[in-house]
């Protein structure tokens, strides 16, 4: 896939593989609104137990947070019409595409030796981007997110990558109904979906969600 013309590439913290070993997989972690890559890179030591030869990379989103004084955003949420959200996530996807391509090249990995994970706005970006890439990711993990522009997916879907959806049932920021709708829409498009809806959990990731993600990633890369 040719690298998108997005100007300066995204950057952010990275973790692994330990011991100087050669990376055999890439896991890209996409943070939520108002955070940055440091918000999710702490997941890497936990998931490294399942993927000891993986490089984890958590890029800072391309834009300054438009809803507060701190952090970054993948796209603007001050305007939330479907058309505005689609335009925003398409711009974000171009940046994320370029970052994935550059990281795979840097690590000397095959085009499909990667997975995408996102939380909240990062989950929206990971879902939109991952389902439209060729080669597709081994897995897409979407925590507390939503599916943007589902009406374009049938025409634009480029791979058969599996999706894990995780969402707290007490989420007051992004209601769990958004993930339930996403699951229904993805299943209608014959996407391989697993889901975990966590009772009592708000807008966050708990131990059960981390364990589900670890198992999903381990299975995704089990065959090399």
ABEGO torsion letter per residue (X at the ends): XBBBBAEBBBBEBBBOBBGGBBBABBBBBBBBBGBBAAAAAAAAAAAAAABAABBBBBBBBABBBAABABEBBABBAABABAAAAAAAAAAAAAAAAAAAAAAAAAAGBBAABBBBBBBEAAAAAAAAAAAABOBBBABBBBBGBBBBGAAAAAAABABABBBBBBBBAABAABBAAAAAAAAAAAAAAGBBBBBBBBBGBBBBBBAAAAAAAAAAAAAAAAAX
